[in-house]
Amino acid sequence: METFLGGKDFLKGVNKKAFIAIVFVTALCVSLGLMAMRKNVTIVYDGKEERVVTFASTVEALINKQGIEVQEVDKVVPGLQEKLKEDTRIIIHRAFEIQLIEGQQQKSITTAEKTVGDLIETLDLKLGEKDKVQPDLHTTLNPGDIVEVIRVTEEVLTENQEIPFQTTIKYNEELELGKTRRIQEGESGLKEIKLGITYENNVEVAREVIEEKIIKEATNEIVEKGTGNILVTSRGDTRRYREVLIMEASAYTAGYESTGKSPGDPYFGITGTGTQVRPGVVAVDPKVIPLGSSLYVESLDRTPSYGMASAEDTGGAIKGNKIDLYFENRSDALRFGRRKVKVYILD
């Protein structure tokens, strides 16, 4: 028949060294377990940083234990349900208010996001390829900031545009002076234009021509203007001429500003043909108007005509359909400036 030993008898039956070893091992395991649960964690919030030692298992448990109040709109990184590890760094971002403008609407938004890009992502605002955000996505958010989402759209518009015709004037000596005759009617052309138009929040901000295509060429109007071969001068005299030219006229004097020569220079006031410069002398391109030709220079802008002239001079800048008119007074030359004139080459 079995019998059970009492407590004292049991201890007597157990090897004391073995018992001590068991107690030590148990205490060591408990100690190691507690050490494994013990973690050094940093909490950053409200402008301060705290280093704490904790046995809490989650971020939320630690925050509650520390008595830190977290509102639903605040943002905690890592999340509240994340497991704590050694050297975990917890950052609590306090929510603040900003203004969000999207299109024509403006509203207040409470957010704890760090950057504009984080805010856009949190609000699930889908941005098109051309859409813009001001300030840019990398900008740090601060209380009271204004964030604007600009919706950008583009369209291609095709429109037809009239091409105005030009008028070509032909001078006809066979037609009486001052008479005109239309020998070809002018007709406008037509071209197709493709325009790229950019809108921001449905407001047009830019347009550019993408493509142009001529549908119909314009037909120029051709008008004959009679010149005859009899000229009536501003003094009422009549002169016969053999050719008339529309030329660009300028003005010069004998002075240094025009010729580079001053009084005392042996060539001061001497023309290209060796004559003495005087009112009525003009400089021409000999390839256009032969030197020695008698001319009549008529104004085309209702100002007094220069009148009778003699082609006796030349100039380095006087090439082609250009003529330089001599004036004795520099102020008169400056007043004349540059203008179009009609030059009659007289018989």
C-alpha positions as a printed NumPy array, in Angstrom:
array([[   0.   ,    0.   ,    0.   ],
       [   1.379,    3.518,   -1.132],
       [   1.743,    6.348,    1.273],
       [   2.261,   10.09 ,    0.652],
       [   4.994,   12.054,    2.297],
       [   4.194,   15.316,    4.108],
       [   5.775,   18.675,    3.103],
       [   8.759,   18.37 ,    5.333],
       [   9.212,   14.754,    4.375],
       [   9.047,   15.789,    0.666],
       [  11.786,   18.381,    1.074],
       [  13.831,   15.783,    2.819],
       [  13.299,   13.516,   -0.164],
       [  14.391,   16.124,   -2.717],
       [  17.986,   16.931,   -3.332],
       [  18.505,   20.496,   -2.06 ],
       [  20.943,   21.384,   -4.821],
       [  18.485,   20.314,   -7.501],
       [  15.754,   22.418,   -5.96 ],
       [  17.936,   25.514,   -5.882],
       [  18.846,   24.973,   -9.519],
       [  15.19 ,   24.76 ,  -10.518],
       [  14.368,   28.   ,   -8.684],
       [  17.317,   29.779,  -10.324],
       [  16.403,   28.656,  -13.792],
       [  12.795,   29.724,  -13.26 ],
       [  13.841,   33.17 ,  -12.033],
       [  16.245,   33.528,  -14.951],
       [  13.53 ,   32.687,  -17.483],
       [  11.165,   35.19 ,  -15.915],
       [  13.902,   37.844,  -15.93 ],
       [  14.784,   37.168,  -19.548],
       [  11.127,   37.294,  -20.502],
       [  10.699,   40.665,  -18.811],
       [  13.848,   41.957,  -20.46 ],
       [  12.513,   40.853,  -23.842],
       [   9.306,   42.804,  -23.213],
       [  11.181,   45.904,  -22.078],
       [  11.782,   48.452,  -24.871],
       [  13.394,   51.871,  -25.211],
       [  11.051,   54.089,  -27.239],
       [  11.11 ,   57.77 ,  -28.322],
       [   7.917,   59.847,  -28.459],
       [   7.876,   63.162,  -30.357],
       [   4.834,   65.401,  -29.801],
       [   3.833,   68.98 ,  -29.119],
       [   7.312,   70.306,  -29.8  ],
       [   9.13 ,   67.978,  -27.405],
       [  10.883,   64.613,  -27.542],
       [  10.757,   62.024,  -24.75 ],
       [  12.736,   58.817,  -24.308],
       [  10.775,   56.208,  -22.305],
       [  11.245,   52.611,  -21.192],
       [   8.071,   50.571,  -21.57 ],
       [   6.64 ,   47.062,  -21.467],
       [   3.657,   48.135,  -23.66 ],
       [   3.191,   46.048,  -26.753],
       [   1.554,   48.571,  -29.131],
       [   1.841,   52.265,  -29.971],
       [  -1.664,   52.901,  -28.691],
       [  -0.986,   51.14 ,  -25.363],
       [   2.112,   53.248,  -24.783],
       [   0.378,   56.544,  -25.64 ],
       [  -2.479,   55.718,  -23.288],
       [  -0.044,   54.743,  -20.543],
       [   1.83 ,   58.028,  -20.946],
       [  -1.443,   59.937,  -20.736],
       [  -0.973,   61.626,  -24.092],
       [  -4.267,   62.728,  -25.623],
       [  -4.618,   62.006,  -29.325],
       [  -7.58 ,   63.318,  -31.305],
       [  -9.106,   61.354,  -34.156],
       [  -7.855,   63.959,  -36.64 ],
       [  -4.274,   63.762,  -35.345],
       [  -1.833,   61.526,  -37.166],
       [   0.391,   59.034,  -35.351],
       [   3.37 ,   57.46 ,  -37.094],
       [   3.689,   54.506,  -36.892],
       [  -0.017,   53.666,  -36.594],
       [  -1.706,   53.029,  -33.256],
       [  -1.925,   49.265,  -33.774],
       [   1.716,   48.865,  -34.754],
       [   3.827,   46.625,  -32.472],
       [   6.529,   48.347,  -30.498],
       [  10.142,   47.399,  -31.07 ],
       [  13.392,   48.509,  -29.539],
       [  14.181,   52.123,  -30.545],
       [  10.782,   52.699,  -32.151],
       [  10.3  ,   56.39 ,  -32.849],
       [   6.711,   57.585,  -32.481],
       [   5.744,   60.961,  -33.96 ],
       [   2.393,   62.572,  -33.194],
       [   1.358,   65.137,  -35.81 ],
       [  -1.251,   67.488,  -34.406],
       [  -4.05 ,   68.425,  -36.811],
       [  -4.44 ,   72.037,  -37.973],
       [  -6.657,   73.96 ,  -40.371],
       [  -5.814,   74.974,  -43.936],
       [  -7.854,   76.361,  -46.829],
       [  -8.393,   74.191,  -49.908],
       [  -9.424,   75.786,  -53.209],
       [ -10.565,   73.417,  -55.927],
       [ -12.049,   75.052,  -58.998],
       [ -14.541,   77.649,  -57.821],
       [ -14.96 ,   76.123,  -54.37 ],
       [ -13.038,   76.989,  -51.212],
       [ -13.367,   75.089,  -47.947],
       [ -11.594,   74.65 ,  -44.633],
       [  -9.749,   71.36 ,  -44.138],
       [  -8.42 ,   69.953,  -40.861],
       [  -5.325,   67.882,  -41.514],
       [  -2.245,   66.506,  -39.823],
       [  -0.389,   65.798,  -43.074],
       [   3.149,   67.064,  -43.421],
       [   3.255,   68.073,  -47.09 ],
       [   0.883,   69.239,  -49.796],
       [   1.409,   65.937,  -51.609],
       [   0.416,   63.951,  -48.497],
       [  -2.736,   66.078,  -48.189],
       [  -3.72 ,   65.476,  -51.823],
       [  -3.19 ,   61.734,  -51.379],
       [  -5.167,   61.603,  -48.13 ],
       [  -8.086,   63.488,  -49.677],
       [  -7.927,   61.132,  -52.675],
       [  -7.893,   64.054,  -55.09 ],
       [  -7.13 ,   62.57 ,  -58.49 ],
       [  -4.835,   64.832,  -60.481],
       [  -4.832,   64.854,  -64.266],
       [  -1.575,   64.908,  -66.2  ],
       [  -1.831,   68.664,  -66.777],
       [  -3.4  ,   69.64 ,  -63.442],
       [  -1.411,   71.957,  -61.179],
       [  -1.201,   72.346,  -57.416],
       [  -0.045,   75.523,  -55.727],
       [   2.173,   75.438,  -53.751],
       [   3.893,   72.368,  -55.218],
       [   3.493,   68.868,  -53.795],
       [   6.768,   68.924,  -51.846],
       [   5.888,   72.052,  -49.856],
       [   5.549,   71.624,  -46.081],
       [   2.099,   72.47 ,  -44.74 ],
       [   1.587,   75.024,  -41.97 ],
       [  -1.557,   76.212,  -40.189],
       [  -3.529,   78.714,  -42.253],
       [  -1.918,   77.751,  -45.586],
       [  -3.941,   77.973,  -48.793],
       [  -3.673,   75.026,  -51.174],
       [  -5.137,   75.438,  -54.649],
       [  -5.86 ,   72.62 ,  -57.079],
       [  -6.015,   73.976,  -60.629],
       [  -7.769,   71.732,  -63.118],
       [  -6.149,   72.095,  -66.535],
       [  -7.951,   71.015,  -69.688],
       [  -7.064,   71.383,  -73.348],
       [  -9.018,   71.29 ,  -76.565],
       [  -8.303,   71.661,  -80.253],
       [ -10.559,   74.1  ,  -82.083],
       [ -10.75 ,   74.246,  -85.865],
       [ -11.896,   77.464,  -87.505],
       [ -11.801,   79.027,  -90.942],
       [ -10.172,   82.412,  -91.413],
       [ -10.403,   84.786,  -94.319],
       [  -7.222,   85.672,  -96.186],
       [  -7.572,   89.291,  -97.328],
       [  -6.499,   90.049, -100.854],
       [  -3.804,   92.604, -101.645],
       [  -4.021,   95.413, -104.137],
       [  -1.303,   95.697, -106.742],
       [  -0.938,   99.054, -108.476],
       [   0.446,   99.251, -111.973],
       [   1.309,  102.633, -113.422],
       [   0.208,  103.078, -117.009],
       [   1.534,  105.941, -119.106],
       [  -1.186,  105.302, -121.664],
       [  -3.822,  106.11 , -119.064],
       [  -4.613,  109.726, -118.309],
       [  -2.875,  111.146, -115.267],
       [  -4.921,  110.618, -112.068],
       [  -7.275,  108.079, -113.655],
       [  -7.524,  104.529, -112.304],
       [  -8.79 ,  101.315, -113.845],
       [  -9.36 ,   97.96 , -112.178],
       [  -8.118,   95.199, -114.437],
       [  -8.563,   92.306, -112.003],
       [ -11.072,   91.902, -109.204],
       [  -9.675,   90.955, -105.837],
       [ -11.063,   87.925, -104.043],
       [ -10.35 ,   86.859, -100.476],
       [  -8.879,   83.441,  -99.794],
       [  -9.658,   80.987,  -97.01 ],
       [  -7.472,   79.057,  -94.621],
       [  -8.215,   76.448,  -91.966],
       [  -6.584,   76.992,  -88.588],
       [  -6.277,   74.465,  -85.779],
       [  -5.948,   76.148,  -82.406],
       [  -4.773,   74.514,  -79.187],
       [  -6.678,   76.128,  -76.3  ],
       [  -5.717,   75.704,  -72.639],
       [  -8.188,   76.223,  -69.801],
       [  -7.526,   76.521,  -66.078],
       [ -10.638,   75.859,  -64.011],
       [ -12.697,   76.317,  -67.212],
       [ -11.176,   79.748,  -67.898],
       [  -9.146,   80.156,  -71.096],
       [  -5.545,   81.095,  -70.332],
       [  -3.719,   80.422,  -73.606],
       [  -4.205,   79.554,  -77.24 ],
       [  -1.713,   78.797,  -79.965],
       [  -1.845,   77.901,  -83.629],
       [  -1.098,   74.212,  -84.11 ],
       [  -1.601,   73.963,  -87.849],
       [  -2.608,   76.159,  -90.787],
       [  -3.894,   74.885,  -94.11 ],
       [  -4.724,   77.018,  -97.135],
       [  -8.103,   76.019,  -98.534],
       [  -8.289,   78.737, -101.154],
       [  -5.598,   81.183, -102.227],
       [  -6.467,   84.877, -102.319],
       [  -6.621,   86.585, -105.715],
       [  -4.995,   89.985, -105.685],
       [  -6.754,   93.037, -107.023],
       [  -4.861,   94.726, -109.839],
       [  -5.44 ,   98.41 , -110.423],
       [  -3.879,  100.505, -113.141],
       [  -3.133,  104.107, -112.276],
       [  -2.68 ,  106.549, -115.081],
       [   0.531,  108.525, -115.146],
       [   0.358,  109.77 , -118.715],
       [   3.518,  111.483, -119.765],
       [   2.616,  115.026, -118.783],
       [   3.357,  116.209, -115.282],
       [   1.763,  119.262, -113.71 ],
       [   4.129,  120.58 , -111.042],
       [   3.101,  122.205, -107.778],
       [   3.7  ,  125.592, -109.462],
       [   1.346,  124.731, -112.288],
       [   4.058,  124.132, -114.883],
       [   3.761,  121.158, -117.237],
       [   6.661,  118.85 , -117.876],
       [   7.025,  115.8  , -120.037],
       [   8.562,  112.743, -118.413],
       [   9.598,  109.326, -119.592],
       [   9.476,  107.308, -116.343],
       [   8.054,  107.517, -112.85 ],
       [   9.339,  105.662, -109.769],
       [   8.123,  105.241, -106.216],
       [  11.216,  105.677, -104.065],
       [  12.279,  105.916, -100.427],
       [  13.566,  109.422,  -99.827],
       [  15.951,  110.644,  -97.14 ],
       [  17.52 ,  114.056,  -96.576],
       [  21.086,  115.311,  -96.223],
       [  23.123,  118.508,  -95.919],
       [  26.657,  119.443,  -96.83 ],
       [  27.621,  119.303,  -93.158],
       [  29.852,  116.822,  -91.372],
       [  26.878,  114.805,  -90.06 ],
       [  25.894,  113.845,  -93.625],
       [  29.133,  113.932,  -95.607],
       [  31.927,  113.652,  -93.047],
       [  33.394,  116.91 ,  -94.395],
       [  33.602,  120.319,  -92.749],
       [  34.066,  123.856,  -94.157],
       [  37.675,  124.272,  -95.178],
       [  37.856,  120.781,  -96.648],
       [  38.569,  121.166, -100.386],
       [  35.775,  118.708, -101.125],
       [  33.244,  120.329,  -98.809],
       [  29.959,  120.812, -100.68 ],
       [  31.2  ,  119.052, -103.843],
       [  28.87 ,  116.44 , -105.386],
       [  29.79 ,  113.097, -106.894],
       [  29.791,  114.71 , -110.343],
       [  32.05 ,  117.571, -109.24 ],
       [  29.357,  120.249, -109.051],
       [  28.652,  122.526, -106.099],
       [  25.82 ,  121.204, -103.951],
       [  22.723,  123.446, -103.812],
       [  18.953,  123.167, -103.261],
       [  17.48 ,  120.791, -105.82 ],
       [  20.537,  118.54 , -106.005],
       [  19.779,  114.912, -105.131],
       [  21.853,  111.766, -104.699],
       [  20.75 ,  108.66 , -106.637],
       [  21.893,  105.192, -107.602],
       [  23.247,  105.671, -111.153],
       [  22.075,  102.168, -112.007],
       [  18.493,  103.319, -111.418],
       [  18.579,  107.004, -112.392],
       [  21.375,  108.195, -114.693],
       [  23.502,  111.03 , -113.306],
       [  22.596,  114.341, -114.889],
       [  18.892,  113.445, -115.138],
       [  16.346,  116.176, -114.53 ],
       [  13.766,  115.061, -111.977],
       [  10.622,  116.129, -110.243],
       [  10.147,  114.798, -106.717],
       [   6.513,  114.665, -105.639],
       [   5.269,  114.112, -102.1  ],
       [   2.896,  111.213, -101.437],
       [   1.753,  112.294,  -97.975],
       [   0.154,  115.688,  -98.718],
       [   3.209,  117.591,  -97.514],
       [   4.835,  120.088,  -99.902],
       [   6.72 ,  118.391, -102.734],
       [  10.495,  118.759, -102.996],
       [   9.938,  119.81 , -106.609],
       [  12.416,  120.132, -109.449],
       [  15.681,  118.328, -108.887],
       [  18.905,  117.301, -110.598],
       [  20.634,  113.94 , -110.153],
       [  24.217,  115.097, -109.52 ],
       [  25.287,  113.217, -106.397],
       [  25.722,  109.654, -105.127],
       [  25.954,  108.04 , -101.698],
       [  27.204,  104.792, -100.228],
       [  23.783,  104.028,  -98.736],
       [  21.825,  105.147, -101.8  ],
       [  21.237,  101.881, -103.618],
       [  18.237,  100.766, -105.634],
       [  15.021,  102.753, -105.341],
       [  16.413,  105.274, -102.862],
       [  16.997,  108.987, -103.253],
       [  18.728,  111.497, -100.962],
       [  17.447,  115.104, -101.121],
       [  19.723,  118.036, -100.331],
       [  18.65 ,  120.652,  -97.786],
       [  20.677,  123.686,  -96.785],
       [  19.388,  123.631,  -93.227],
       [  19.996,  120.608,  -91.003],
       [  16.745,  121.162,  -89.084],
       [  14.824,  120.989,  -92.371],
       [  16.614,  117.767,  -93.245],
       [  15.779,  116.242,  -89.871],
       [  12.166,  117.366,  -90.205],
       [  11.93 ,  115.657,  -93.588],
       [  13.244,  112.355,  -92.183],
       [  12.357,  109.403,  -94.385],
       [   9.279,  108.998,  -96.535],
       [   7.979,  107.602,  -99.795],
       [   8.005,  109.93 , -102.811],
       [   7.163,  109.754, -106.48 ],
       [  10.119,  110.599, -108.698],
       [   9.527,  111.66 , -112.296],
       [  12.442,  111.299, -114.708],
       [  11.892,  114.184, -117.055],
       [  12.591,  114.26 , -120.781]])
